[in-house]
Amino acid sequence: MNDLRIHPLHEGTSAYATACFLSREKNMDGAELRRFAERLMHSLSASSIKRGAKVIGHIKAYIEHQEGFLHAHTVGEPGDITVDGRDGGPVGRFKLVVNSIIFGLPEEAVKDAADEAIRETSALFGLVREPAGLSRE
């Protein structure tokens, strides 16, 4: 029989995942895309802590495009942000997938923190979030 109760070590932990397409007219080179990924990790951590997170379990983002792939992750400290992958050529559109595991916040607050960070970081880089359902994959 499966015990579906939350393990005591994980009580108070919430997770949230989202995916979207971001784009802009002027292409981003690999260095700028890496700066976007790093800034997003920092913003996600700060947004979660601002809402009362006790511990950043793990925040990761995947940036996928025809030319390459980046993976960014953090456990909450600015010095612990890592961005790896294959840059590829300049791109004007990419898919962003974000997963957050946060201790000390309800799921809705984790969602709000992620959505705020994506919105604010995208604006800093002049990116627009494409409406859901309009995928051109």
Rosetta blueprint (number, residue, H / E / L):
1 M L
2 N L
3 D L
4 L L
5 R L
6 I L
7 H L
8 P H
9 L H
10 H H
11 E L
12 G L
13 T E
14 S E
15 A E
16 Y E
17 A E
18 T E
19 A E
20 C E
21 F E
22 L E
23 S E
24 R E
25 E E
26 K E
27 N E
28 M E
29 D L
30 G H
31 A H
32 E H
33 L H
34 R H
35 R H
36 F H
37 A H
38 E H
39 R H
40 L H
41 M H
42 H H
43 S H
44 L H
45 S H
46 A H
47 S H
48 S H
49 I H
50 K H
51 R L
52 G L
53 A L
54 K L
55 V E
56 I E
57 G E
58 H E
59 I E
60 K E
61 A E
62 Y E
63 I E
64 E E
65 H E
66 Q L
67 E L
68 G E
69 F E
70 L E
71 H E
72 A E
73 H E
74 T E
75 V L
76 G L
77 E L
78 P H
79 G H
80 D H
81 I L
82 T E
83 V E
84 D E
85 G E
86 R E
87 D L
88 G L
89 G L
90 P L
91 V E
92 G E
93 R E
94 F E
95 K E
96 L E
97 V E
98 V E
99 N E
100 S E
101 I E
102 I E
103 F E
104 G L
105 L L
106 P L
107 E H
108 E H
109 A H
110 V H
111 K H
112 D H
113 A H
114 A H
115 D H
116 E H
117 A H
118 I H
119 R H
120 E H
121 T H
122 S H
123 A H
124 L H
125 F L
126 G L
127 L L
128 V E
129 R E
130 E L
131 P L
132 A L
133 G L
134 L L
135 S L
136 R L
137 E L
